[in-house]
């Protein structure tokens, strides 16, 4: 499967989901969310975008922008399938030799696309919990990949990879109650810091195999995303009716930051193109 095919499949899949979402938004209304507890975010009007209480998607721009996570998830999933079919690669412990970890990351990209869309569509308490859990899931998946790169010096067997995936799924599920005890303003930056440290350590382990530009780009995008989100919450340069929403840009920047970090760990120099 060529990179062009992977990109084409990702675009087709994302376009199909967009068509389904547009159809649902046209046919259904907000009665779908009746009976669900409203989130505190909705009560305090946390984000700039105007809330359309009559529509299925209360915040349409913030909802549709989550398609970027779905698109990147499809790309990573296809790369994982490609890795599964290829012969072992000797040398540095590349993520290409651990396709089940790539599948885990792809699943969490897609989980976040639906989880965040659920929240911005419904503005419910349960939607917010799922959204945050998916955010932790994506970050924890990247941390898992980073730990494997830093600590493991040989290729992982299929059984070990599957065991890691199961363990990570249990850990992500455990973050549902944990997130109610520890503020996201503490928990999420702590996870980002762990990921940064792993990226730096891995660079010094394999400087010829890692691209510092990819790692730097990942964290620059994340820093910009955090600043834009803060401005959106503070209602700076806020136009509630505009198609340009700061939180939607947060979705694009954090998704791209995560993809850059994945490719930072995945990249192995001097190997034949795969």
C-alpha positions in Angstrom: 0.0 0.0 0.0 1.5 3.3 -1.1 1.5 6.5 0.8 -0.8 8.0 -1.8 -3.3 5.1 -1.3 -3.2 5.6 2.5 -3.9 9.3 2.1 -6.7 8.7 -0.4 -8.3 6.1 1.9 -8.1 8.5 4.8 -9.7 11.3 2.8 -12.5 9.0 1.5 -13.2 7.6 5.0 -13.3 11.1 6.6 -15.5 12.4 3.7 -17.9 9.6 4.3 -18.1 10.4 8.0 -18.6 14.0 7.2 -21.5 13.1 4.9 -23.1 11.0 7.6 -22.7 13.8 10.2 -24.2 16.4 7.9 -27.2 14.1 7.3 -27.8 13.5 11.0 -27.5 17.2 11.8 -30.1 17.9 9.1 -32.6 15.1 10.1 -32.3 15.1 13.9 -32.6 17.8 16.6 -31.5 18.4 20.2 -34.2 16.1 21.5 -31.6 13.3 21.1 -29.8 14.7 24.2 -33.0 15.1 26.3 -32.5 13.8 29.9 -28.7 14.1 29.9 -27.1 16.2 32.6 -25.8 19.5 31.2 -22.1 20.0 31.5 -20.6 22.8 33.6 -18.9 24.0 30.5 -22.3 24.8 28.9 -23.5 26.5 32.1 -20.4 28.8 32.2 -20.2 29.2 28.4 -16.6 28.0 28.4 -16.0 28.3 24.7 -16.6 31.2 22.3 -18.8 29.4 19.7 -22.5 30.2 20.0 -24.6 27.4 21.5 -27.5 26.3 19.2 -29.7 24.6 21.7 -32.3 23.5 19.0 -29.7 21.7 16.8 -28.3 18.2 17.1 -24.9 19.7 17.1 -25.1 22.5 19.7 -21.6 23.8 18.6 -21.3 22.8 15.0 -17.8 24.2 14.2 -16.3 22.6 17.4 -18.1 19.4 16.5 -17.1 19.0 12.8 -13.5 20.1 13.5 -13.0 16.7 15.3 -12.9 15.1 11.9 -9.2 15.8 11.9 -8.6 13.2 14.7 -10.6 10.7 12.7 -8.6 11.4 9.6 -5.2 11.0 11.4 -6.5 7.8 13.1 -7.3 6.3 9.7 -3.8 7.2 8.5 -2.1 5.6 11.5 -4.3 2.5 11.3 -3.3 1.9 7.7 0.3 2.3 8.5 -0.1 -0.3 11.3 -1.7 -2.7 8.8 1.1 -2.1 6.4 3.7 -2.8 9.2 1.9 -6.1 10.1 2.5 -7.4 6.6 6.1 -6.6 6.4 9.2 -8.6 7.3 11.0 -7.8 10.5 13.2 -4.7 10.4 16.6 -5.1 12.1 18.3 -2.2 13.9 16.8 0.5 16.2 13.7 -0.5 18.0 11.3 1.3 15.7 7.6 1.6 16.3 7.3 0.0 12.9 8.2 -3.2 14.6 5.3 -2.8 17.1 2.2 -2.4 14.9 -0.2 -3.2 17.7 0.9 0.0 19.5 0.2 1.9 16.3 -3.3 0.3 16.3 -3.7 1.5 19.9 -2.8 5.0 18.9 -5.1 4.9 15.9 -8.0 3.7 18.0 -7.5 6.6 20.5 -7.3 9.1 17.6 -10.7 7.8 16.5 -12.0 7.6 20.1 -11.2 11.3 20.6 -12.8 12.3 17.3 -16.1 10.7 18.5 -15.7 11.6 22.2 -15.0 15.3 21.6 -17.7 15.5 18.9 -20.1 13.9 21.4 -19.3 16.6 23.9 -19.5 19.6 21.6 -22.7 18.2 20.1 -24.5 17.6 23.3 -22.7 19.8 25.9 -23.5 17.2 28.5 -21.7 16.1 31.6 -21.1 12.6 30.3 -19.9 14.0 26.9 -17.3 16.1 28.7 -16.1 13.1 30.7 -15.8 11.0 27.5 -14.0 13.9 25.7 -11.4 14.3 28.5 -10.9 10.5 28.8 -10.2 10.3 25.1 -7.8 13.2 25.4 -5.9 11.3 28.1 -6.1 8.1 26.0 -4.4 9.7 23.1 -1.7 11.2 25.3 -1.2 7.9 27.2 -0.9 6.0 23.9 2.0 8.3 22.8 3.6 7.9 26.2 3.4 4.1 25.9 5.1 4.3 22.5 7.8 6.6 23.9 8.4 4.3 26.9 8.9 1.4 24.5 11.3 3.4 22.4 13.3 4.5 25.5 13.3 1.3 27.5 13.1 -1.6 25.1 16.2 -2.6 23.1 14.7 -5.5 21.2 11.7 -6.2 19.1 8.5 -7.0 21.0 6.7 -10.2 20.4 3.1 -10.1 19.3 2.0 -11.4 22.7 3.8 -8.7 24.6 2.4 -6.0 22.3 -1.1 -7.3 22.8 -0.5 -7.4 26.5 0.7 -3.8 26.5 -2.4 -2.7 24.5 -4.7 -4.5 27.0 -2.9 -2.9 29.9 -3.1 0.5 28.3 -6.8 0.1 27.7 -7.3 -0.7 31.4 -5.2 2.3 32.3 -7.2 4.6 30.1 -10.4 3.3 31.6 -8.9 4.0 35.0 -8.5 7.6 34.1 -12.3 8.0 34.0 -12.6 8.0 37.9 -9.1 9.5 38.3 -10.1 12.6 36.2 -12.8 13.4 38.7 -10.3 13.5 41.5 -7.4 15.4 39.8 -8.0 18.6 37.8 -7.2 18.4 34.1 -5.1 21.6 34.5 -2.7 19.4 36.6 -3.1 16.0 35.0 -2.9 16.8 31.4 0.2 19.1 31.6 1.9 16.4 33.7 1.3 13.9 30.9 2.6 16.3 28.3 5.8 16.8 30.4 6.4 13.1 30.6 6.0 12.8 26.8 8.5 15.7 26.3 11.0 14.1 28.6 10.7 10.7 26.8 11.2 12.5 23.4 14.3 14.2 24.6 15.8 11.0 26.1 15.1 9.1 23.0 16.8 11.7 20.9 20.0 11.4 22.9 19.7 7.6 22.6 19.4 7.6 18.8 20.4 11.0 17.5 21.0 9.8 14.0 17.6 8.1 13.9 15.4 10.9 15.3 14.3 14.1 13.6 14.6 17.0 16.2 12.5 19.1 13.9 9.6 16.7 14.2 9.8 16.6 18.0 10.2 20.4 18.2 7.3 20.9 15.8 5.1 18.6 17.9 5.6 20.7 21.1 5.5 24.1 19.3 2.1 23.1 17.9 1.0 22.0 21.3 2.2 25.3 22.9 0.4 27.3 20.3 -2.8 25.2 20.8 -2.8 25.8 24.5 -2.4 29.5 24.0 -5.3 29.6 21.5 -7.5 27.5 23.7 -6.8 29.9 26.6 -7.7 32.9 24.4 -10.9 31.1 23.3 -11.9 30.5 26.9 -11.1 34.1 27.9 -13.2 35.3 24.9 -10.3 37.2 23.3 -11.0 38.0 19.6 -14.1 36.0 20.1 -16.9 36.0 17.4 -19.5 33.4 18.5 -21.1 33.2 15.0 -17.9 32.9 13.0 -16.8 29.7 11.3 -13.3 30.4 12.7 -13.3 29.2 16.2 -10.3 29.0 18.5 -11.3 25.7 20.0 -11.7 24.2 16.6 -8.2 25.3 15.9 -7.1 23.7 19.1 -8.5 20.4 17.7 -6.4 20.7 14.5 -3.2 21.8 16.3 -3.3 19.1 19.0 -4.2 16.4 16.5 -1.3 17.4 14.3 1.0 17.7 17.3 0.2 14.1 18.2 0.8 12.9 14.7 4.2 14.7 14.5 5.2 13.0 17.8 4.1 9.6 16.4 6.3 10.1 13.3 9.1 11.3 15.5 9.2 7.9 17.3 8.4 6.0 14.1 11.1 7.5 11.9 14.1 5.3 11.3 16.8 6.7 9.1 18.5 4.8 6.3 15.8 2.1 5.9 14.2 1.4 2.6 10.9 3.2 2.1 8.0 1.2 3.4 
